[in-house]
Amino acid sequence: MRKLGSLFWPVCFSVLLSARPASAHVGSPDVYAEGNAGPYKLFVVIRPPLVIPGVAEIEVRSSTPGINNITITPMLLTGDASKHPPVADAMTKPSNDAQFFTGHLWIMATGSWQVRFVANGSQGQGVLSIPVPATATGTRKMQHGMGFMLAILGVILVLGMVGIIGAAARDAQLPPGKVAPPTSRRRAYVAMTVAFVILVVGVILGGKWWDAEAAAYASYIYKPLQMNATVQPDNVLDLKMIDPGWVHARKLDDFVPDHNHIMHLYAIRWPAMDVVFHLHPDQVGSGDFHLALPEMPAGTYRLYADVVHANGFPETLVTSITVPFIHGRVLAGDDAEGATTALEWNGGGTQTSASYKLPDGYTMVWKRPATLTAKTPEDFTFTLLDAQGQPPKDMGLYMGMVGHAAFVKTDGAVFAHIHPSGTVSMAALMMAQAQNGSANNMAGDMKDMPGMDMSSNSESIPDTVSFPYGFPTPGNYRIFVQMKHANVVETATFDANVQ
């Protein structure tokens, strides 16, 4: 919070702190998710509160007709509190659209939360839980106009109180119609002076209290984990985490697997954004990860590392590193790379078509909307075609899903690693879904999530994948989409200008 420019502002308590929720992304606070509440397919948007405690705004669109009502319940994702949910709130239909619902919920504390949706309709009842990481990450300065108005009102209030005290000391004991003698006027001046001093001291003490409260609140503001990257002998990337101090409960050794990996690392050559790697370092110590680098072109790379704590709270660590040409290992397992044309910074993106030709003759096609608008929920749909323009017959799952995507703003202000289920981490989503039924039913529950397929039959794996997301701000974005066929992970690139 900035220093108050007047001693009178602290007497006015209408100044509000604001913040953005933390999530496993950079600059993309809202939660977008898609899943099945029993027989009903829901597209969920959760806009976490700007203050903690605060109110989360929630939107739900059902692609399945017949829902009569939806209730929503805020719950902590883990711990004893997750077993004792509060009374559910009912969502409302703000328009004549029978498949669109809105609601709001109080998020009372920093941490890893979930929102439980219970849908009732013609096909019975269904439950869906969506994880929501929530914490304050900043404060908003008071608007100059508001500050000036509050200062003027504070001055008027102080002068009015001084005047009232002076009038009372001068005239309170006078009979009606009598003029105050000099002694009464002197008594009034003394009373006004004393009152003025007391009020000024009160305002100063109020300012100190205000600063103390602001400092206490600042200790709750989210401080993301930091990361230093160095290249050790034998081309080993060493990633060391640094905790700048936030909450005492945060650890550097409690990470859980997400898609079978403790860390997902995107390395994007900057500023051309023409080379991207999706890699998976191994944890070798508390807050320390190692990775044998693959063959990499020289350049400066921005590194985005996704991890998930044991309580389901996700974090994205950001750093950069400059390397010469790396004569590294051959990519194997789930590690993948992609190369494309350099970004044109003077006029937006260069991959503005809806079709991207891949090196092996395959093509990825984006069902591009006519216009792209910030804060608007979209299903970003991509299809992989073979060299003959047909659906591949050897489709495979990439880390258990039909596809993965990374939405990156060209100024680096936004990075979001998206799955077919949405912006939430799969580890946190599985924690939330597990509470809706027995652990034995977990595989069945996850099979019904968008983009998930537990079968080993490649013919049943679709060649089309959708990612629920909404661009947080206008500007130019580069989208990296990955799908798999046989043992090949294809990486396509698309550019988007968002209004």
Secondary structure, DSSP 8 states (H G I E B T S, - for coil): ----SSTTGGG-TT---------SEES--SEEEEEEETTEEEEEEEE--SSSSEEEEEEEEESSS-EEEEEEEEEESSSGGGGS----EE-B--SS-TTEEEEEEEE-SSEEEEEEEEEEETTEEEEEEEEEEE---------HHHHHHHHHHHHHHHHHHHHHHHHHHHHTTS-TT----HHHHHHHHHHHHHHHHHHHHHHHHHHHHHHHHHHHHHTTS----EEEEEEEGGGEEEEEEE--S--TT--SS-B--BTTBS-EEEEEEETT--EEEEE--EEEETTEEEEE-B-B-SEEEEEEEEEEBTTS-EEEEEEEEEE--B--B---TT-EEEE----BTTTB-S--SSEEE-TTS-EEEE---S---TT--EEEEEEEE-TTSS--SSEE-BTTBSEEEEEEETTSS-EEEEBTTBSS-HHHHHHHHHTTS-GGGHHHHHHTSTTB-----GGGS-SEEEEEE--SSSEEEEEEEEEEETTEEEEEEEEEEE-
